[in-house]
Structures are given as structure tokens and as C-alpha cells.
Amino acid sequence: MYVRRPRDLGLLIRERRLLLGWSQRDLAMRSGVGRQWLVDLEKGKAAAPLHLLIQTLDALGLVIRIFDDTPARLPMSRLVDSGPEAGPGAARDRIVRWRPRVTAPFDVPARQIAAGQAEPRHRAQDQGAGLTYEPTDFESLGETITKDKLYQPEYRAVIERMVTHVIRSEGPVFDELVARRIARVHGLARATGKLLQITRDVTDPVFARSSEDNRSIVWPGADSQKLVPFRDASKEVRDHPDVPLVELASLAASFLAAGHTISKTAELMSRRMGLKRMAENTRSRFEAAAELARSLGADQ
């Protein structure tokens, strides 16, 4: 979602806290801030010191990512007449009016998407439906990428910093996706088994791990969670097999809350993920996500 006002950030923090099942006191203790300060922050009232805000977001597993939104908000100029007062025969004044794009936190009501009345968008740049998943930007690390040194021991420190960057940017994330990110930034089409092992070896042990069907998930903090918010993305950025079940369950919860069955929820998830048809193993996984959401009461 876009954060343009303090109340937007407060809403995001509150929704994340509730999804994690934490009270305001719980989050305040985890973040090292005062409860009343947190109450004001969630209401959009606090003049938040940056270090306290970052501590709070970090406790929630969130990071700040800043980008230039000006081109998107000011996409075009429009030429309009100066109006009838110009009079017959008068030269028309050309006035340039900027029309900022209107971006609401939820520009398509969730109930319409859940009911199948509106086709949910599935693009990396569309944040109207909630959080957005974006691949790691390695440029901010300032590292020199050297493909020829990828497997050399002296290059391990560089890979370690890259791996940490991916986990903090994209976690929770399957560790093979971390390896693929490292491979692609080095110009490789895929991650070899050797590279996957290297990325596992250099992963900071402070990061928690969980498993799903013999696949390892790395978390951006010291604790794993039962559920995390669903992050929208295009199939090119992150396809559905690379979305952890604990994240898919959050998506399923929105459809279950609208009264849909487990089977119908799987179908709506398939549509949301941009699939033209749903394979049987994909249906089973989506239904498992719905069952997980229901068992945790996330659909209430």
C-alpha cells in the first residue's frame, strides 16, 4: 500500500499487528517503545522519531522502501480551453493541468473481489489491493558483482551480504529463491546445486527457518510466524509455487471471510494469482492454505 500520510502508516502497523495476533502491549515490548506512543502512532497522531519507527517496523518484519512516485502520480498534462469568457474569436489560452493519479488503499472493495464481481489485478506496481512483493534491488548494496569469482572462497563475504539483503527484503522466502536471486544478478539463468549450498552456508543463523514440504523457508527475523500478509506480484516476479503457505493462507482468509467454501476459495486464489487453469497439485496447495487459515481463525 502507499503511505502518504501518518494515518496510512498507522493503519498498516495496526493491521500487521492484529494479523500477528499481538496486543499493543506485546508490540510495544517487542519494539522497545511506550504503549501510549504506539497507540498514537496507530491513530496517525504521533510525531514518530525515526529510530523508534524503524524499531517498530522491524519488530513487525517490515522495512521502509522509498521510491520516486512522481512520474506515476503526474502521468500526463491536459490541454483545456480557458473557458467561454474568452469570447468569440479570441485566442484560446492553453492551460496545462496536472492530474495526479488517485490511489486509494483499497480501490476495489475486497468483497467484490471475493465474490468474483471484480477481476483483481495481479501486477507488481498495483498496490491498491495491499502489500506488494518486489524482487531485491542489489544496487543499494554497492557491491561489485563479479561472475568469475562466484564460487571462490574469497567471494563468500559478498554473497553473504547479498543473501542477507534478499532475506531482509523478501522474507519469508524459500531458500532456493534466494539462490536464484543471487544467480540472476550474476547473469546465470538458474541456481546450481553448488550455489544453493553456498547460500545456505553463508545465511546468518540469526534468521529463523521453517519448512514446507521439504522446502526451507528463511525468515527476516529471529522468529517464524503462523501467518504473514499476502504480497501481490506478477507471475514474472514471483510465481505461486514460490509463495509460502503461511502467506497464501492470508490470501485465502479474505475469501473465506466472504463465505466461500474451501474449494471455491482455491478457485478464487487461482484467479488472483493469474492462472488460466489450475493443476491438481496447485488446487491441493491452495486448499491447504485455506484449511490453514480456517484452523487459525484468520477468516473471522
Secondary structure, 3 states (H helix, E strand, C coil): CCCCCHHHHHHHHHHHHHHCCCCHHHHHHHHCCCHHHHHHHHCCCCCCCHHHHHHHHHHCCCCCCCCCCHHHHCCCEEEECCCHHHCCCCCCCCEEEECCCCCCCCCCCHHHHHCCCCCCCCCCCCCCCCEECCCCCHHHHCCCCCHHHCCCHHHHHHHHHHHHHHHHHHCCEEHHHHHHHHHHHCCCCCCCHHHHHHHHHHCCCCCCEEEECCEEEECCCCCCCCCCCCEECCCCCCCHHHCCHHHHHHHHHHHHHCCCCHHHHHHHHHHHCCCCCCCHHHHHHHHHHHHHHHHCCCCC
